[in-house]
Amino acid sequence: MRKVLIANRGAIAARAIETFREQGWSPIAVAATSDPQRLHTTAADGCAYLPGTGLAETYDHVGRIVAAAREQGVDAVYPGYGALAEDPALPRQLAAAGIAYIGPGADVLAEARDKERAVATAGSLGLPVLPHAAGPAAIAALIRDIGLPVILKPVDGCGGLGVRILQTARDTEEALAVMARDDGTQWYAERYVEKGRVVGVTVALDDGGTVVALGERESLLVDGSMKLLEASPVQGVGPERLERMCADAARLVTGMGLRNVATVEFVVDAHSHYFLEVNGRLPLAYRMCEAQTGVDLVALQIELAQGGFLTPGAVTADRRVHCLEARLFIEGPGTIERLSLPPAPGATYNCALDVSQPVVLDNIVTQILATGADRGALAEAVLEAVESSDITGVAHCAADIAGWLRHSDLTGEPLTGQALGV
């Protein structure tokens, strides 16, 4: 039996373990020795323990993940989503060790993660892009040319780390001073779209270059880099523009030579849409895609990694199926004193936390998904689930989500600007 290392934690690790077992694989979990949360390991056939503290030293440490894969004698590694899943060093080092990687290849992940390279590729393929620049001198010139605000990002960053919005001359002076210190970070900037709506288009590609659509969604509520509330089908964008975004997404991933599953994100204003970023991994919103396609996305990734081919038109996202997903992000470490997620009609939870143990490295309590035929009814179901959840001991964003759902018409402009990058 083939063995696979599930290089993640929490709910996605538990889900991946289940799918790989159904596909005839023997799943091996990973757990940081410093992480009290190990509920995801209970269904695995074994567990590799990672030394160190913090994500960078454990779950996101490529060298330790590869060492664990070799020690366990696995045939493949599956990262799910997160920073590790976007790190080109992982498939590169696994290939050197003779271990398969279930996801896009190293070269395309490197291009997708490098914001300057990704936007250059998008522009060369005809996708609309925002005014942008890389490097201190070019960024200063960009600001002189287009004015403020602009959004500043590390060129190879992910998850919104290090991102900031420059709104004033003082912001700019401080940012340029930071860049001048030359700590090794390369910087990228682009025009900031105020009240921009972020739309993600998820696609799958096989080795023959066939692309199938797995669904689109819009971010209704964004806090910095965290998408607290997403909905599908997209209602804040006209159908013609949405189709252009889907065509642009397919053209981009095909031109990049990307294979497996990926999401292309766009930011939309009143006049156009613009390429934002491409994430070559399973989307956090994978359950929304699955609700509209009826396809297990993890199983699809396994099939594509093994050379499986897609049949054009065989997989389609049914836009008649409405989805609304809320994410209760944790806003700092702590110990969950009470965790109660009572059944809510029309809503399901996605949680793999052990209430008896401190929360150190996880950043989401649960994802709440509602599906049906009407977004308004879904909002009521998600609101009931959010408000009836009882979570104490850690700070979280349930109140923010509930407040937005109570006071929004669900179709107007988002209450926040362009996402910082997730």
Secondary structure as the mmCIF struct_conf table of DSSP 4:
data_model
#
loop_
_struct_conf.conf_type_id
_struct_conf.id
_struct_conf.beg_label_comp_id
_struct_conf.beg_label_asym_id
_struct_conf.beg_label_seq_id
_struct_conf.end_label_comp_id
_struct_conf.end_label_asym_id
_struct_conf.end_label_seq_id
STRN STRN1 LYS A 3 ILE A 6
HELX_RH_AL_P HELX_RH_AL_P1 GLY A 10 GLU A 22
TURN_TY1_P TURN_TY1_P1 GLN A 23 GLY A 24
STRN STRN2 SER A 26 ALA A 32
TURN_TY1_P TURN_TY1_P2 THR A 33 SER A 34
HELX_RH_3T_P HELX_RH_3T_P1 LEU A 39 THR A 41
TURN_TY1_P TURN_TY1_P3 THR A 42 ALA A 43
BEND BEND1 ALA A 44 ASP A 45
STRN STRN3 CYS A 47 LEU A 50
BEND BEND2 GLY A 52 GLY A 54
HELX_RH_3T_P HELX_RH_3T_P2 LEU A 55 GLU A 57
TURN_TY1_P TURN_TY1_P4 THR A 58 ASP A 60
HELX_RH_AL_P HELX_RH_AL_P2 VAL A 62 GLN A 72
TURN_TY1_P TURN_TY1_P5 GLY A 73 GLY A 73
BEND BEND3 ASP A 75 ASP A 75
STRN STRN4 ALA A 76 TYR A 78
BEND BEND4 TYR A 81 GLY A 82
TURN_TY1_P TURN_TY1_P6 ALA A 83 ALA A 83
HELX_RH_3T_P HELX_RH_3T_P3 LEU A 84 GLU A 86
TURN_TY1_P TURN_TY1_P7 PRO A 88 PRO A 88
HELX_RH_AL_P HELX_RH_AL_P3 ALA A 89 ALA A 96
TURN_TY1_P TURN_TY1_P8 ALA A 97 GLY A 98
STRN STRN5 ALA A 100 TYR A 101
BEND BEND5 ILE A 102 PRO A 104
HELX_RH_AL_P HELX_RH_AL_P4 ALA A 106 ARG A 113
HELX_RH_AL_P HELX_RH_AL_P5 LYS A 115 SER A 124
TURN_TY1_P TURN_TY1_P9 LEU A 125 GLY A 126
STRN STRN6 HIS A 132 ALA A 134
BEND BEND6 GLY A 135 GLY A 135
HELX_RH_AL_P HELX_RH_AL_P6 PRO A 136 ILE A 146
BEND BEND7 LEU A 148 LEU A 148
STRN STRN7 VAL A 150 PRO A 154
TURN_TY1_P TURN_TY1_P10 VAL A 155 ASP A 156
TURN_TY1_P TURN_TY1_P11 GLY A 159 GLY A 162
STRN STRN8 ARG A 164 LEU A 166
BEND BEND8 THR A 168 THR A 168
HELX_RH_AL_P HELX_RH_AL_P7 ALA A 169 ALA A 180
TURN_TY1_P TURN_TY1_P12 ARG A 181 ARG A 181
BEND BEND9 GLY A 184 GLY A 184
STRN STRN9 TRP A 187 ARG A 191
TURN_TY1_P TURN_TY1_P13 GLU A 194 LYS A 195
HELX_LH_PP_P HELX_LH_PP_P1 GLY A 196 GLY A 196
STRN STRN10 ARG A 197 LEU A 205
TURN_TY1_P TURN_TY1_P14 ASP A 207 GLY A 208
STRN STRN11 VAL A 211 ASP A 223
TURN_TY1_P TURN_TY1_P15 GLY A 224 SER A 225
STRN STRN12 MET A 226 SER A 232
BEND BEND10 PRO A 233 PRO A 233
BEND BEND11 GLY A 236 VAL A 237
HELX_RH_AL_P HELX_RH_AL_P8 PRO A 239 MET A 256
TURN_TY1_P TURN_TY1_P16 GLY A 257 GLY A 257
STRN STRN13 ASN A 260 VAL A 268
BEND BEND12 ALA A 270 HIS A 271
STRN STRN14 HIS A 273 ASN A 279
BEND BEND13 ARG A 281 ARG A 281
TURN_TY1_P TURN_TY1_P17 LEU A 284 ALA A 285
HELX_RH_AL_P HELX_RH_AL_P9 TYR A 286 THR A 293
HELX_RH_AL_P HELX_RH_AL_P10 LEU A 297 ALA A 305
TURN_TY1_P TURN_TY1_P18 GLN A 306 GLY A 307
HELX_LH_PP_P HELX_LH_PP_P2 LEU A 310 THR A 311
TURN_TY1_P TURN_TY1_P19 PRO A 312 ALA A 314
BEND BEND14 VAL A 315 VAL A 315
TURN_TY1_P TURN_TY1_P20 ARG A 319 ARG A 320
BEND BEND15 VAL A 321 VAL A 321
STRN STRN15 HIS A 322 PHE A 329
STRN STRN16 ILE A 330 ILE A 330
BEND BEND16 GLY A 332 GLY A 332
STRN STRN17 GLY A 334 THR A 335
BEND BEND17 GLU A 337 GLU A 337
STRN STRN18 ARG A 338 SER A 340
STRN STRN19 ALA A 344 ALA A 344
TURN_TY1_P TURN_TY1_P21 PRO A 345 GLY A 346
STRN STRN20 ALA A 347 ASN A 350
TURN_TY1_P TURN_TY1_P22 VAL A 355 SER A 356
BEND BEND18 GLN A 357 GLN A 357
STRN STRN21 PRO A 358 VAL A 359
BEND BEND19 VAL A 360 LEU A 361
STRN STRN22 ILE A 364 GLY A 372
BEND BEND20 ALA A 373 ALA A 373
HELX_RH_AL_P HELX_RH_AL_P11 ARG A 375 SER A 388
STRN STRN23 ASP A 390 THR A 392
BEND BEND21 GLY A 393 VAL A 394
STRN STRN24 HIS A 396 HIS A 396
BEND BEND22 CYS A 397 CYS A 397
HELX_RH_AL_P HELX_RH_AL_P12 ALA A 398 HIS A 407
BEND BEND23 LEU A 410 GLY A 412
BEND BEND24 LEU A 415 THR A 416
BEND BEND25 GLN A 418 GLN A 418
#
